[in-house]
């Protein structure tokens, strides 16, 4: 049941691919099916769950006639409607629940976010609050920008905050 988010993602990717193969825009799909363009966008983004009837209408429009493919995509649509972590809906935001669903389906971690700031971005502003001699002058605002002319290196400019 935790696979519903992954199935919905696979289904939306497949629907976008099929629409592109049919050389149709989202607006053309919406006009052909007498839908609002936002409905097509929400379906393709996976923000709404697609019903079997809507899926079949899309597949007909995209020219998908392979019964096995239709059956597979229909099964994906049905399974993707199941709501894992539904018992936590009142506690967590929808985005957090979606994240939990993706985490439950993850079989490999491809990105790691370090907890340390790289040395290039570490700047010492003098005395920190609570240290002897600390005052409001220790506060500085730094603006970072990447300069493409210098090979993408970062430069920092310090300024004191306005009061």
N, C-alpha and C positions, 0 to 999 in steps of 0.2 A: 504494500500500500504506500510506502514511502517513495515509490517510484513515480508518483503522479506528476510531480514537477518536471522530472526528466522526460517523461513521456510527452507532456505538453510541449516542452521545448523542442523535442525531436519532431513532433507533429507540426509545430509552427514553422520550423526550418523547412520541412518537406513541402508545406503549403506554399511558402514563399518561392521555393525552387520550382514547383509546378507552375506557379503563376508566371514566373520569369520565362520558363520554357514555352508557355502559351503566348508569350509576348503581350501580356496585358498589364496595364497599370492598375493600381488600387482603385482609382476613380472609375475606370472602365468596368472593373469587377462589380463595384457598388452599383453602377448604372444598370448593368446587365441583370443583376439579381434584385433590383429595386431596394437596395439597402442604402444606409447612410455610409459615406466614406469612412467615418469614424468606427463603424462596426468592423469593417474590413481591417482597418489599422489595429484595432484592439484584438481581433482574432490572430493576426499575424504577429503581434507582440506578445501574445500569450497572457494578456491581462484579463481576458474573459475565457471561460471554458466554452469550447465549441460543441454544439449539439450535433447529433448524428445527421439530422435533417439538413442543417446548414453545411455540414461537411460534404454530404452527398451532392448538394447543389453546387458547391465549389468544384468538386471533382468532375462533375458533368461539364461544367463550364471550361475547365482546364483540359478536357479531352481525355481524362483518365478512364480507360475502359477495362483494364486488367482486373478480373474479379479477385485475384489473390491480393493485389495491392489495395484495392478498395476495402477488402475484409481486414487487412492489416491496419490500415489507417483508421477504420471504424473502431476496431478494438482499442487502438491507442486513444481515440477520443473518449470512449467509454471509461477506460481505466484512468485517464487523466482527470476525470471528474471526481474521483474519490479524494477526500480531504484528509490527508494525514495531519497529525498534530491538531485536529479540529478541537480537541478538548482544551487547547490553549488559546483559542481565538479571542477570549475576553481578556487575556493577560498580555499577549504580545501583539505588536502591529503586524499587518499583513506582510510587510517586507521582511520582518524577522522570521515569520513562519515560512516564507518562501526560501529564505536562506537556510533554515533548518532542513527543509526538504532537499535542497541541493547538497547540503553537507551529508545527509543520510545516504545519498546516492553516490557520493564521491568515492572513487576507488583509488585515486592517485592525486596527490597534491602537486600542482604544477607551478604554484606561485607562493613564495614565502615573503612575508612582510617583517623585516627586522624591527626589533624594539629599540634599537640604538640609532641615533642620528649619525649619518656619515660625518667623518672628521671635517670634510670640506664645509659642512653646514653648521658646525659647532662654533659658536661665537661666545666669547666671555665678555660680559658687560660690566665688569668691575665687581664691587661688593654686592652680594646678594642680600635680599631682605633677611633681617635677623642677625646678620653678621655685624661685628663692630664697625662703625663708621658708615653704615648703610644709610642712604637717604633716597629721595625721589630721583636724584640725578642718575641713579644706576639704570633707569628705564630708558631703553632706546628702541626705536622702531627700525627694522631692517627691511629693505626692499631688495629682493633677489630678481635678477634677470639673466637670461641666457643670451649670450652674444654669439650669434651664428658666425660672425666674422672672426671670432677668436676660437674657433673649433668647438663651439657649444659649451665653453666653460662658463661658470657662474661668477657674477660679480655682486658684491654686497655694498650697500650704501647705508650708513647709519644716520639717523636723525633723532632728535629728542621729541617726545610726544608733546602736542600742544595742550595747554591747560586752560 
